[in-house]
Amino acid sequence: MRIPSTLSQLCLLCLLATCLIATFDQGHAAELFVADRANDRIVSFDETTGAFVRFVTTTGLDQPSGLAFGPGGFLYVSNLQSGNAPSVAKVDPVTGITTPFITDVVGPGGI
């Protein structure tokens, strides 16, 4: 059986990025969010087809390692931050605006 190229690309990204996944549904096709740790960003894919949708945010993250949706529909992302204090960032999944939420926590490897 041959794996469709978009699905194989998603699998490869997950392997390379040490990713964690969360889903988001805005009343239309659900998006699958992936923490791309190697490139300090969150990307999304179509949950049905596996096709790349968009870069959710490319700023304000340093080695994102965990994702969870919280109150108000915000995406909370744990950062390992290699040279700084670890933290949790709050991301608006629609606009991509990233703001610090919790700072100076010990080892926020997952949420």
trRosetta pair geometry for C-beta under 8 A, 3 or more apart (Angstrom, degrees):
i j d omega theta_ij theta_ji phi_ij phi_ji
3 7 5.2 -118 175 89 97 115
3 8 4.6 117 108 -62 120 99
3 11 7.4 -21 162 7 154 143
4 7 4.6 82 65 12 88 107
4 8 6.9 -165 89 -7 41 88
4 50 6.9 138 87 56 119 136
5 8 5.6 -57 -142 41 33 109
5 9 6.1 37 156 -23 67 105
6 9 5.6 -51 -147 34 31 113
6 10 6.5 34 152 -20 63 103
6 45 7.8 150 169 -157 105 118
6 49 6.1 11 96 145 154 85
6 50 4.3 140 124 100 101 98
6 51 4.8 -44 -148 -84 151 58
6 52 7.3 -138 -144 -14 101 69
7 10 5.6 -51 -149 34 33 112
7 11 6.4 34 151 -18 65 104
7 50 4.3 61 -82 96 63 176
8 11 5.5 -50 -146 37 36 113
8 12 6.3 38 153 -20 66 105
9 12 5.6 -53 -146 37 31 112
9 13 6.3 35 153 -21 64 104
9 50 7.6 137 58 147 88 109
9 52 7.5 -59 114 -43 136 102
10 13 5.6 -51 -147 34 31 113
10 14 6.5 33 153 -20 63 104
10 32 7.9 38 -150 90 137 138
10 34 7.7 -167 -155 -58 86 152
10 45 5.6 51 -106 -113 123 171
10 50 4.8 -108 -14 -166 144 104
11 14 5.7 -54 -152 34 32 113
11 15 6.5 30 152 -17 64 105
12 15 5.7 -56 -150 36 33 110
12 16 6.2 20 157 -10 67 111
13 16 6.0 -64 -143 45 28 103
13 17 5.5 5 168 -4 68 123
13 19 6.8 32 129 -26 83 147
13 34 6.4 58 125 142 122 161
13 36 6.9 -53 -180 -105 104 102
13 43 7.5 -77 177 66 149 142
14 17 6.3 -64 -125 47 20 97
14 19 4.6 -95 -130 41 64 121
14 21 7.8 -23 -112 -53 117 114
14 34 6.6 -106 -87 -142 77 130
16 38 6.1 -52 145 1 84 152
17 34 6.6 75 88 154 151 112
17 35 7.1 173 144 104 116 54
17 36 4.2 -74 -143 -136 140 59
17 37 5.3 135 174 29 70 74
17 38 5.1 -112 -118 12 60 100
17 39 7.1 -49 -118 14 106 91
18 37 4.6 -34 67 34 100 142
18 38 7.1 118 20 -38 90 87
18 65 7.3 -22 123 -121 111 81
19 34 4.5 -9 -164 -169 142 93
19 35 5.2 159 -144 61 69 66
19 36 6.4 -10 -93 -83 107 44
19 37 6.8 -156 -80 -8 53 92
20 34 7.6 152 70 -149 33 51
20 35 4.9 12 44 24 80 122
20 65 6.7 70 -4 167 127 40
20 66 5.4 0 55 -118 165 40
20 67 5.2 176 104 14 106 93
20 110 7.1 161 -105 -120 161 87
21 32 5.9 -13 -162 -178 113 94
21 33 6.4 147 -155 77 55 57
21 34 5.7 -16 -99 -95 79 66
21 35 7.8 -131 -67 6 37 79
21 67 6.9 -78 146 54 6 134
22 32 7.8 157 81 -160 33 50
22 33 4.7 -14 62 56 81 113
22 67 4.1 -125 -15 125 121 120
22 68 6.3 180 -95 -99 140 24
22 69 5.9 154 177 -30 135 89
22 75 6.6 158 81 -133 149 106
23 30 5.3 13 -177 170 111 121
23 31 6.8 159 -155 83 61 48
23 32 5.6 -29 -100 -103 79 59
23 33 7.0 -174 -89 11 23 83
23 47 6.1 46 -132 -93 116 134
24 30 6.7 157 78 -161 38 75
24 31 4.9 -16 62 60 93 98
24 33 6.1 54 -7 -29 112 114
24 44 7.4 -60 42 -124 118 132
24 69 6.8 147 -92 -81 87 134
24 73 7.8 88 -142 -167 105 93
24 75 7.3 -53 -73 -71 133 116
24 93 5.2 -150 -139 169 163 160
25 28 7.6 -176 -167 55 72 37
25 30 4.2 -38 -87 -101 90 90
25 31 7.5 178 -78 19 43 66
26 31 7.9 25 -5 0 98 108
26 94 7.4 102 -100 -91 138 101
29 46 5.7 -18 154 -143 133 95
29 47 6.8 -177 171 33 81 91
29 48 6.4 -85 -149 7 108 116
30 46 7.9 103 79 -163 54 52
30 47 4.0 -4 88 6 98 145
30 48 7.6 112 49 -28 85 83
31 44 4.1 -1 -180 -174 122 128
31 45 6.9 133 -162 62 70 33
31 46 6.9 -54 -111 -100 59 35
31 47 6.4 -155 -117 -34 7 93
31 53 5.6 -89 -123 37 110 162
31 93 7.9 169 69 176 137 123
32 44 6.4 143 68 -158 44 68
32 45 4.7 -28 60 64 103 88
32 46 7.4 8 12 94 95 13
32 47 4.8 129 -40 -91 97 73
32 50 8.0 -17 35 -112 141 52
33 42 5.7 -2 -169 -178 105 110
33 43 7.4 154 -151 81 56 36
33 44 5.2 -32 -94 -97 62 84
33 56 6.2 8 -128 -28 107 156
33 67 5.9 -168 105 -174 119 161
33 75 6.6 -122 171 -130 176 148
33 93 7.3 -86 -76 -128 141 117
34 42 7.0 156 75 -158 44 60
34 43 5.2 -21 59 65 98 85
34 44 7.2 167 13 -93 78 32
34 45 6.8 36 -14 -4 118 107
35 42 6.0 -30 -102 -103 54 79
35 64 4.0 -132 -159 115 111 112
35 65 6.4 171 133 -91 151 12
35 66 7.0 5 -28 -2 165 8
35 67 5.4 -167 -44 -40 113 111
35 77 6.5 152 -108 -142 118 108
36 39 4.6 -16 132 49 118 100
36 40 7.4 -40 96 30 85 17
36 41 5.0 -6 59 67 116 78
36 42 6.9 177 15 -98 85 23
36 43 5.5 47 -27 0 126 107
36 64 7.3 49 54 53 43 115
37 40 7.5 27 -167 -70 30 43
37 63 5.2 31 -161 -154 90 61
37 64 5.8 -134 -94 62 65 61
37 65 6.0 50 -100 -83 123 68
37 80 7.8 35 -147 13 113 122
39 58 8.0 -43 141 -137 100 89
40 58 7.4 78 104 -165 81 57
40 61 4.8 165 -175 95 77 92
40 62 5.8 -6 -124 -105 118 34
40 63 6.7 -35 -93 -44 81 36
40 64 6.8 121 -141 -8 45 90
41 55 6.0 -34 173 -156 134 104
41 56 7.6 148 170 53 83 74
41 57 6.3 -165 -151 95 73 55
41 58 4.4 -8 -111 -111 122 63
41 61 6.4 157 -83 56 30 136
41 64 7.6 -116 54 10 10 131
42 55 7.5 114 81 -172 54 60
42 56 4.1 -45 101 60 104 120
42 57 5.2 36 37 42 103 84
42 61 7.1 135 -26 -40 87 163
42 64 6.5 -31 -66 70 85 174
42 67 7.4 114 -122 -99 122 129
42 75 7.2 117 -160 123 170 151
42 77 6.7 -113 -63 -91 128 146
42 91 6.5 72 17 176 154 173
43 52 7.0 -40 171 -142 120 93
43 54 7.3 -171 -154 98 65 39
43 55 5.6 -42 -105 -111 76 55
43 56 6.4 -171 -104 2 17 87
44 52 7.9 106 88 -163 50 54
44 53 4.5 -44 102 59 96 118
44 54 5.5 7 48 54 105 74
44 55 8.0 172 14 -104 78 10
44 56 5.4 90 -27 -51 105 105
45 50 5.6 -5 166 -159 129 40
45 51 6.4 160 -160 78 81 31
45 52 5.8 -50 -105 -101 79 36
45 53 5.9 170 -116 -4 19 93
46 49 4.5 16 93 45 129 92
46 50 6.5 -44 69 11 81 14
46 51 4.7 18 21 50 119 84
46 53 5.6 127 -49 -60 70 108
55 58 5.3 6 164 -48 134 106
55 96 7.5 48 118 -119 75 142
56 75 7.5 3 158 41 147 160
56 91 6.8 63 140 160 115 138
56 93 6.1 -37 -153 -143 123 65
56 96 5.4 173 162 -105 50 90
57 60 6.6 -43 162 48 130 106
57 61 6.7 114 110 -18 112 121
57 91 5.3 -120 -11 -140 149 125
57 96 4.1 161 -83 -164 77 87
57 97 7.6 -109 -105 14 122 6
57 98 4.9 106 -170 -47 152 117
58 96 7.7 3 6 -177 65 131
59 98 5.9 -173 91 36 75 128
60 89 5.7 134 140 -144 108 148
60 91 7.8 162 87 -91 130 92
60 98 3.2 179 69 103 149 132
60 99 7.2 -44 -157 -62 154 19
60 100 7.7 -139 -165 -55 110 64
61 64 4.7 -20 -171 -50 130 106
61 77 6.2 -38 -112 120 117 144
61 79 5.8 -163 -155 -98 65 114
61 89 6.1 -111 -91 22 76 157
61 98 6.6 -93 -42 -156 84 161
62 79 4.9 66 58 -171 74 122
62 80 7.0 -116 114 66 80 60
62 81 4.2 64 92 -102 129 67
62 82 6.5 -125 163 12 111 75
62 83 7.9 -96 -176 35 147 77
62 84 6.6 75 70 39 166 115
63 79 6.0 103 69 -164 69 67
63 80 3.9 -54 104 48 127 103
63 81 6.3 -152 40 -48 105 26
63 82 5.9 103 -18 -35 139 89
64 67 7.4 42 165 -63 117 88
64 77 4.8 -35 -138 179 115 119
64 78 7.0 117 -156 74 60 48
64 79 5.9 -41 -92 -95 54 66
64 80 8.0 -157 -79 3 7 80
64 89 7.8 -71 -103 35 102 121
65 78 5.3 -56 64 92 84 99
65 79 7.2 126 10 -123 87 18
65 80 5.2 66 -20 -38 133 102
65 108 7.4 142 63 106 112 71
65 109 5.3 -65 123 -150 137 52
65 110 6.8 -84 125 -69 92 53
66 77 6.8 155 80 -156 57 46
66 78 3.9 25 45 27 107 116
66 108 6.8 -120 32 147 129 82
66 109 6.3 99 -37 139 123 37
66 110 3.9 154 -102 -132 137 39
66 111 4.3 147 135 -1 123 81
67 75 6.2 -20 -158 -172 95 103
67 76 7.3 143 -155 78 44 54
67 77 5.7 -8 -100 -102 69 74
67 111 6.7 -119 96 41 7 122
68 75 7.5 150 78 -157 32 58
68 76 5.2 -20 66 59 84 100
68 111 3.9 -125 -1 110 124 121
69 73 6.6 -27 -165 -149 111 39
69 74 7.1 150 -153 81 63 38
69 75 5.8 -40 -96 -99 66 60
69 76 7.5 153 -111 12 14 81
69 93 7.9 -22 -109 -34 102 141
70 74 5.5 -24 59 69 93 89
70 75 7.8 147 14 -112 81 14
70 76 5.2 48 -15 -21 122 120
71 74 7.2 5 77 27 50 98
73 93 6.7 -101 152 27 92 115
74 90 5.2 -4 170 -168 138 94
74 91 6.6 143 -172 66 81 44
74 92 6.3 -51 -118 -92 83 49
74 93 7.3 169 -140 -14 34 88
75 90 7.6 136 75 -164 49 46
75 91 4.3 -32 71 68 100 102
75 92 7.7 163 23 -100 88 3
75 93 4.9 96 -20 -64 118 100
76 88 5.7 6 -177 177 101 111
76 89 7.3 161 -155 80 52 44
76 90 6.0 -23 -102 -103 71 62
76 91 7.5 179 -83 19 21 81
76 101 6.5 -70 -130 46 97 166
76 111 5.6 167 102 -150 109 165
77 88 6.8 156 77 -160 41 62
77 89 4.8 -18 62 60 98 94
77 90 8.0 -175 21 -78 79 17
77 91 5.8 40 -9 -12 118 122
77 98 7.9 -37 37 -135 131 112
77 111 7.7 -111 -119 -17 17 142
78 86 7.4 8 -178 178 88 106
78 87 7.7 176 -153 98 52 39
78 88 5.3 -32 -99 -102 61 79
78 108 3.7 -150 -152 133 116 105
78 109 6.5 51 120 117 148 1
78 110 6.4 -122 25 -83 151 6
78 111 5.3 178 -30 -45 110 97
79 86 6.1 177 92 -157 71 63
79 87 4.9 3 51 61 115 78
79 88 7.1 -175 12 -89 81 26
79 89 6.0 60 -28 -14 118 105
79 108 6.9 35 48 72 45 122
80 86 5.9 -36 -147 -113 30 102
80 107 8.0 7 -124 -135 79 49
80 108 7.4 -151 -84 63 49 75
80 109 7.1 39 -87 -96 98 65
81 84 4.2 -66 168 66 127 87
81 85 6.4 15 90 83 146 27
81 86 5.2 -177 36 -98 106 43
81 87 6.2 53 -21 12 139 90
84 87 7.7 -19 114 -13 111 112
85 103 6.1 66 101 177 127 84
85 104 4.4 -21 168 -94 147 64
85 105 7.8 109 160 25 97 43
86 104 7.4 97 61 -127 63 18
86 105 5.5 -81 97 70 102 72
86 106 6.8 103 46 -128 132 14
86 107 6.3 151 6 -59 173 16
86 108 5.0 168 154 15 123 96
87 100 6.1 -52 178 -142 143 93
87 101 7.5 134 167 51 95 67
87 102 6.1 170 -162 89 68 61
87 103 4.8 -16 -112 -112 109 57
87 104 7.2 18 -86 -17 81 35
87 105 6.6 120 -108 22 32 95
87 108 6.9 -75 91 24 11 147
88 101 4.9 -60 103 72 89 110
88 102 4.1 29 39 43 107 102
88 105 6.7 22 -18 16 96 143
88 108 5.6 -138 -63 -170 88 162
88 111 7.0 103 -128 -89 121 122
89 98 5.2 7 170 -171 130 100
89 99 6.8 153 -162 76 80 32
89 100 6.1 -59 -110 -107 72 38
89 101 5.9 135 -144 4 17 98
90 98 7.3 152 78 -154 46 52
90 99 5.1 -22 62 65 97 87
90 100 7.6 26 15 113 87 12
90 101 4.1 107 -32 -64 99 121
91 96 6.9 -23 -169 -150 99 37
91 97 7.3 162 -151 82 53 44
91 98 5.0 -14 -101 -101 82 79
92 95 4.5 12 100 44 128 95
92 96 6.6 -40 75 15 82 15
92 97 4.6 25 25 48 118 89
92 98 7.9 -130 17 -65 71 41
93 96 7.7 33 -151 -73 21 48
100 103 5.8 10 -179 -60 126 105
102 105 5.6 30 134 -33 114 127
102 108 7.6 139 89 -87 120 151
105 108 4.9 62 93 -53 125 110
108 111 7.3 21 178 -69 98 80
